[in-house]
Amino acid sequence: MGLYLLRRVIHSIFVLWGAVTVVFIVVRLVPGDPAQMMFGAQASAEDVAALRQRMGLDRPVPVQYVSFLLNVSRLDLGTSLTLDQPAVGAVASRLPATALLAVSAMTIALALSLPLDTLAALRRGSALDRVVSGLSLIGQAVPSFWIGIMFILIFARVLQWLPSSGIGGWKHWLLPAVTLALPVVGVLTRLMRSGLLEVLGTDFIRTAHAKGLTNRSVVTRHAFRNALIPVITVAGLQFGSLLAGAVIVETVFAWPGAGRLLIDSITRRDYPVVQASVLFITTGFILVNLIIDLSYGFLDPRIRFG
């Protein structure tokens, strides 16, 4: 297990390096001079040149890249060009709001999908099975931003039950959390249903029935646990996607999270904040995947790490 963890950590370092390198290149390929954009068209050439020097944009790109990597290793990505505070601190202050949204969405998705797909698998071919399959397909197909807009129109404007923006109590995060959760419900429901149907047709399930175990015991103690392995894998990836996908939902609901900050920073060409945001999102993906990999050993004793 120790060797496996060491390999995973080394692999994660290379993934982080690749991610921050891509961001470093992409943000500098976008047309326009960030110093000029900050001052505006009326700024003098001397002011723009002074700001470029302060930002380090006057140096050759390879020198900027080496300096950037050294700063990343110290978690020092510079000062935000628009917020006048450290970029890492600016993103970190928004992370709790995004984490609340992502965790709430995943909790809702699991609470809805696991019972639904279990019932659908046990009643294969029934009306319930067809309804669950159809709704899960719709949940995957409909874009999150459209769901969010419809929720605002119905529940905030017409019925006036819930607020359409801002952060506060449970009423504020309910609509964006459900908006994020519905596509995940579609993915997990279809995957869990197909996994349960496959497991229920295996020999060890038939043996369990032959021993006289009840159908409920067979499903909950044997089939369900074996069908969870691919579901947990996808759920982990989906949770990482929620952190990134919250960008759109946070914009629709004016949720003050890291995703909305990322959009604003891209618009303002705030390089340090964009790079810090991507670093945090990538780290979240890596940590979630590591936790998912380690959980396999608890779900299936046959899995061992060399």
RODO-2510 file (C-alpha; in nm, 4 decimals, decimal comma):
residues 306
     n   res          X          Y          Z
     1     m     0,0000     0,0000     0,0000
     2     g     0,2860     0,2368     0,0820
     3     l     0,4487     0,1892    -0,2584
     4     y     0,1148     0,2400    -0,4300
     5     l     0,0586     0,5679    -0,2432
     6     l     0,4077     0,6864    -0,3361
     7     r     0,3439     0,6136    -0,7038
     8     r     0,0125     0,7955    -0,6868
     9     v     0,1727     1,1017    -0,5276
    10     i     0,4439     1,1145    -0,7942
    11     h     0,1837     1,0725    -1,0663
    12     s    -0,0251     1,3492    -0,9111
    13     i     0,2708     1,5874    -0,9138
    14     f     0,3143     1,5323    -1,2878
    15     v    -0,0581     1,5852    -1,3476
    16     l    -0,0448     1,9140    -1,1559
    17     w     0,2605     2,0201    -1,3492
    18     g     0,0858     1,9484    -1,6798
    19     a    -0,2278     2,1340    -1,5747
    20     v    -0,0527     2,4508    -1,4598
    21     t     0,1705     2,4449    -1,7681
    22     v    -0,1287     2,4311    -1,9996
    23     v    -0,2914     2,7199    -1,8149
    24     f     0,0311     2,9224    -1,8271
    25     i     0,0445     2,8794    -2,2047
    26     v    -0,3252     2,9311    -2,2773
    27     v    -0,3705     3,2525    -2,0796
    28     r    -0,0778     3,4045    -2,2685
    29     l    -0,2136     3,3032    -2,6084
    30     v    -0,5313     3,5040    -2,5537
    31     p    -0,5116     3,8266    -2,7606
    32     g    -0,4651     4,1511    -2,5727
    33     d    -0,2267     4,3049    -2,3238
    34     p    -0,3479     4,2607    -1,9647
    35     a    -0,1607     4,5724    -1,8529
    36     q    -0,3259     4,7776    -2,1245
    37     m    -0,6662     4,6297    -2,0384
    38     m    -0,6263     4,7206    -1,6733
    39     f    -0,5406     5,0847    -1,7440
    40     g    -0,7749     5,1290    -2,0392
    41     a    -0,7232     5,2805    -2,3802
    42     q    -0,6392     5,6261    -2,2392
    43     a    -0,3373     5,5097    -2,0399
    44     s     0,0053     5,6404    -2,1266
    45     a     0,2746     5,4126    -2,2651
    46     e     0,4924     5,4786    -1,9573
    47     d     0,2196     5,3596    -1,7170
    48     v     0,1554     5,0459    -1,9213
    49     a     0,5279     4,9676    -1,9397
    50     a     0,5658     5,0142    -1,5626
    51     l     0,2767     4,7775    -1,4939
    52     r     0,4148     4,5187    -1,7361
    53     q     0,7457     4,5327    -1,5510
    54     r     0,5738     4,4932    -1,2130
    55     m     0,3784     4,1932    -1,3440
    56     g     0,6914     4,0398    -1,4979
    57     l     0,5403     4,0427    -1,8473
    58     d     0,8423     4,2241    -1,9905
    59     r     1,0646     3,9203    -1,9344
    60     p     1,1048     3,6370    -2,1880
    61     v     0,8344     3,3711    -2,1681
    62     p     1,0751     3,0888    -2,0631
    63     v     1,1954     3,3046    -1,7739
    64     q     0,8344     3,3755    -1,6770
    65     y     0,7610     3,0020    -1,6876
    66     v     1,0507     2,9027    -1,4617
    67     s     0,9613     3,1770    -1,2155
    68     f     0,5990     3,0634    -1,2304
    69     l     0,6873     2,7008    -1,1442
    70     l     0,9035     2,8107    -0,8525
    71     n     0,6201     3,0232    -0,7195
    72     v     0,3715     2,7358    -0,7577
    73     s     0,5956     2,5122    -0,5484
    74     r     0,5669     2,7740    -0,2711
    75     l     0,1932     2,8254    -0,3287
    76     d     0,2723     3,1820    -0,4252
    77     l     0,0919     3,2640    -0,7481
    78     g     0,1264     3,6361    -0,7121
    79     t    -0,1202     3,9104    -0,6345
    80     s    -0,4545     3,9430    -0,8066
    81     l    -0,4466     4,2212    -1,0646
    82     t    -0,7996     4,3334    -0,9822
    83     l    -0,8648     4,2294    -0,6188
    84     d    -0,5345     4,3584    -0,4752
    85     q    -0,4812     4,0472    -0,2620
    86     p    -0,2858     3,7212    -0,2975
    87     a    -0,4377     3,5047    -0,5719
    88     v    -0,4271     3,1880    -0,3599
    89     g    -0,6058     3,3645    -0,0760
    90     a    -0,8687     3,5046    -0,3125
    91     v    -0,9523     3,1578    -0,4462
    92     a    -0,9314     2,9910    -0,1030
    93     s    -1,1853     3,2371     0,0368
    94     r    -1,4343     3,1283    -0,2315
    95     l    -1,3734     2,7542    -0,2017
    96     p    -1,6075     2,6907     0,0957
    97     a    -1,9039     2,8190    -0,1061
    98     t    -1,8141     2,5966    -0,4030
    99     a    -1,7480     2,2968    -0,1768
   100     l    -2,0868     2,3451    -0,0097
   101     l    -2,2542     2,3456    -0,3499
   102     a    -2,0635     2,0390    -0,4759
   103     v    -2,1123     1,8314    -0,1600
   104     s    -2,4824     1,9203    -0,1453
   105     a    -2,5276     1,8290    -0,5120
   106     m    -2,3512     1,4942    -0,4721
   107     t    -2,5521     1,4142    -0,1581
   108     i    -2,8770     1,4874    -0,3417
   109     a    -2,7624     1,2836    -0,6426
   110     l    -2,6769     0,9771    -0,4325
   111     a    -2,9937     1,0055    -0,2231
   112     l    -3,2057     1,0055    -0,5393
   113     s    -3,0158     0,7716    -0,7704
   114     l    -2,9333     0,4748    -0,5435
   115     p    -3,2938     0,3956    -0,4386
   116     l    -3,4319     0,4628    -0,7865
   117     d    -3,1850     0,2450    -0,9748
   118     t    -3,2202    -0,0374    -0,7211
   119     l    -3,5996    -0,0415    -0,7635
   120     a    -3,5635    -0,0177    -1,1419
   121     a    -3,3209    -0,3118    -1,1512
   122     l    -3,5403    -0,5281    -0,9276
   123     r    -3,8449    -0,4506    -1,1441
   124     r    -3,6810    -0,4760    -1,4823
   125     g    -3,9178    -0,4089    -1,7706
   126     s    -4,1888    -0,2591    -1,5501
   127     a    -4,3433     0,0841    -1,5870
   128     l    -4,1245     0,2091    -1,3023
   129     d    -3,8127     0,0856    -1,4808
   130     r    -3,9097     0,2664    -1,8014
   131     v    -3,9919     0,5889    -1,6178
   132     v    -3,6634     0,5877    -1,4251
   133     s    -3,4633     0,5122    -1,7406
   134     g    -3,6393     0,7881    -1,9325
   135     l    -3,5921     1,0479    -1,6602
   136     s    -3,2254     0,9589    -1,6188
   137     l    -3,1700     1,0007    -1,9923
   138     i    -3,3397     1,3415    -1,9857
   139     g    -3,1291     1,4434    -1,6861
   140     q    -2,8113     1,3652    -1,8794
   141     a    -2,9241     1,5389    -2,1977
   142     v    -3,0540     1,8710    -2,0636
   143     p    -2,7816     2,1356    -2,0046
   144     s    -2,7337     2,2565    -1,6478
   145     f    -2,7669     2,6227    -1,7357
   146     w    -3,1109     2,5606    -1,8933
   147     i    -3,2259     2,3690    -1,5841
   148     g    -3,1038     2,6544    -1,3663
   149     i    -3,2865     2,9158    -1,5714
   150     m    -3,6093     2,7138    -1,5599
   151     f    -3,5761     2,6713    -1,1832
   152     i    -3,5313     3,0462    -1,1404
   153     l    -3,8317     3,1160    -1,3622
   154     i    -4,0606     2,8679    -1,1827
   155     f    -3,9545     2,8690    -0,8192
   156     a    -3,8128     3,2214    -0,7832
   157     r    -4,0199     3,4334    -1,0231
   158     v    -4,3555     3,2601    -1,0605
   159     l    -4,4018     3,0784    -0,7284
   160     q    -4,1601     3,2999    -0,5311
   161     w    -4,0716     3,0128    -0,2989
   162     l    -3,6927     3,0367    -0,3217
   163     p    -3,4370     3,3131    -0,3874
   164     s    -3,2760     3,3236    -0,7308
   165     s    -2,9294     3,4422    -0,6268
   166     g    -2,6901     3,5019    -0,3418
   167     i    -2,5718     3,2917    -0,0507
   168     g    -2,7356     3,2360     0,2865
   169     g    -2,9490     2,9599     0,4345
   170     w    -3,0671     2,6357     0,2755
   171     k    -3,3128     2,8216     0,0534
   172     h    -3,0246     2,9905    -0,1267
   173     w    -2,8249     2,6764    -0,2067
   174     l    -3,1179     2,4445    -0,2812
   175     l    -3,1811     2,5523    -0,6414
   176     p    -2,8151     2,5582    -0,7531
   177     a    -2,7454     2,2288    -0,5716
   178     v    -3,0382     2,0522    -0,7388
   179     t    -2,9372     2,2025    -1,0742
   180     l    -2,5896     2,0537    -1,0352
   181     a    -2,7248     1,7221    -0,9061
   182     l    -2,9745     1,6324    -1,1800
   183     p    -2,7191     1,5437    -1,4533
   184     v    -2,5282     1,3331    -1,1973
   185     v    -2,8507     1,1555    -1,1002
   186     g    -2,8951     1,0571    -1,4646
   187     v    -2,5433     0,9177    -1,4938
   188     l    -2,5432     0,7265    -1,1641
   189     t    -2,8948     0,5856    -1,2124
   190     r    -2,8188     0,4326    -1,5514
   191     l    -2,4829     0,2993    -1,4358
   192     m    -2,6115     0,1479    -1,1107
   193     r    -2,9105    -0,0105    -1,2841
   194     s    -2,6945    -0,1807    -1,5459
   195     g    -2,4427    -0,2866    -1,2811
   196     l    -2,7091    -0,4403    -1,0586
   197     l    -2,8661    -0,6266    -1,3504
   198     e    -2,5258    -0,7705    -1,4404
   199     v    -2,4494    -0,8759    -1,0816
   200     l    -2,7956    -1,0255    -1,0263
   201     g    -2,7315    -1,2637    -1,3146
   202     t    -2,4053    -1,4057    -1,1781
   203     d    -2,3510    -1,7481    -1,0254
   204     f    -2,2854    -1,6347    -0,6692
   205     i    -2,6217    -1,4555    -0,6597
   206     r    -2,7962    -1,7741    -0,7704
   207     t    -2,6034    -1,9622    -0,5024
   208     a    -2,7170    -1,7124    -0,2400
   209     h    -3,0780    -1,7640    -0,3463
   210     a    -3,0268    -2,1432    -0,3351
   211     k    -2,9125    -2,1130     0,0274
   212     g    -3,2514    -1,9739     0,1152
   213     l    -3,1565    -1,6082     0,1625
   214     t    -3,4328    -1,3573     0,1093
   215     n    -3,4308    -1,1415    -0,2004
   216     r    -3,3746    -0,8310     0,0114
   217     s    -3,0739    -0,9866     0,1840
   218     v    -2,9226    -1,0989    -0,1455
   219     v    -2,9562    -0,7537    -0,2987
   220     t    -2,8402    -0,5464    -0,0018
   221     r    -2,5604    -0,7723     0,1282
   222     h    -2,4206    -0,9181    -0,1944
   223     a    -2,5362    -0,7624    -0,5206
   224     f    -2,5447    -0,3996    -0,4090
   225     r    -2,1899    -0,3993    -0,2726
   226     n    -2,0423    -0,5560    -0,5862
   227     a    -2,2304    -0,3168    -0,8129
   228     l    -2,0993    -0,0161    -0,6192
   229     i    -1,7396    -0,0323    -0,7467
   230     p    -1,8012     0,1230    -1,0922
   231     v    -2,0573     0,3583    -0,9391
   232     i    -1,8050     0,4899    -0,6860
   233     t    -1,5517     0,5402    -0,9646
   234     v    -1,7949     0,7460    -1,1711
   235     a    -1,9258     0,9255    -0,8613
   236     g    -1,5730     1,0361    -0,7795
   237     l    -1,5195     1,1661    -1,1312
   238     q    -1,8583     1,3348    -1,1210
   239     f    -1,7717     1,5029    -0,7925
   240     g    -1,4585     1,6431    -0,9523
   241     s    -1,6712     1,7554    -1,2450
   242     l    -1,9071     1,9283    -1,0011
   243     l    -1,6181     2,1433    -0,8809
   244     a    -1,5471     2,2456    -1,2403
   245     g    -1,9092     2,2456    -1,3572
   246     a    -2,0072     2,4777    -1,0751
   247     v    -1,8600     2,7555    -1,2909
   248     i    -2,1760     2,7716    -1,5025
   249     v    -2,4245     2,7172    -1,2211
   250     e    -2,2558     2,9732    -0,9969
   251     t    -2,2792     3,2257    -1,2782
   252     v    -2,6492     3,1543    -1,3380
   253     f    -2,7388     3,1836    -0,9686
   254     a    -2,4841     3,4576    -0,8839
   255     w    -2,3325     3,2203    -0,6281
   256     p    -2,0125     3,3717    -0,4831
   257     g    -1,7932     3,0670    -0,5291
   258     a    -1,4605     2,9874    -0,6901
   259     g    -1,6272     2,9092    -1,0239
   260     r    -1,7760     3,2535    -1,0595
   261     l    -1,4442     3,4058    -0,9536
   262     l    -1,2741     3,2072    -1,2298
   263     i    -1,5144     3,3421    -1,4938
   264     d    -1,4663     3,6995    -1,3728
   265     s    -1,0890     3,6567    -1,3684
   266     i    -1,0812     3,5215    -1,7228
   267     t    -1,2843     3,8189    -1,8397
   268     r    -1,0479     4,0609    -1,6649
   269     r    -0,7346     3,8738    -1,7756
   270     d    -0,6358     3,8279    -1,4103
   271     y    -0,3625     3,5686    -1,4717
   272     p    -0,2719     3,4897    -1,1085
   273     v    -0,6314     3,4158    -1,0051
   274     v    -0,6994     3,2036    -1,3161
   275     q    -0,3904     2,9948    -1,2504
   276     a    -0,4714     2,9583    -0,8794
   277     s    -0,8275     2,8500    -0,9609
   278     v    -0,7122     2,5809    -1,2017
   279     l    -0,4532     2,4623    -0,9489
   280     f    -0,7197     2,4182    -0,6802
   281     i    -0,9635     2,2440    -0,9174
   282     t    -0,6947     2,0050    -1,0432
   283     t    -0,5863     1,9264    -0,6875
   284     g    -0,9485     1,8496    -0,6007
   285     f    -0,9716     1,6042    -0,8913
   286     i    -0,6520     1,4298    -0,7855
   287     l    -0,7525     1,3958    -0,4193
   288     v    -1,0962     1,2606    -0,5064
   289     n    -0,9488     1,0029    -0,7455
   290     l    -0,6961     0,8932    -0,4825
   291     i    -0,9715     0,8438    -0,2246
   292     i    -1,1781     0,6460    -0,4764
   293     d    -0,8848     0,4178    -0,5596
   294     l    -0,8195     0,3474    -0,1921
   295     s    -1,1871     0,2704    -0,1307
   296     y    -1,1757    -0,0240    -0,3729
   297     g    -0,9892    -0,2331    -0,1184
   298     f    -1,2676    -0,1882     0,1351
   299     l    -1,5443    -0,2750    -0,1109
   300     d    -1,3726    -0,5738    -0,2720
   301     p    -1,1199    -0,7719    -0,0607
   302     r    -0,9818    -0,9285    -0,3790
   303     i    -0,8297    -0,5978    -0,4799
   304     r    -0,4747    -0,5562    -0,3571
   305     f    -0,2211    -0,2888    -0,4376
   306     g     0,1296    -0,4006    -0,5205
***
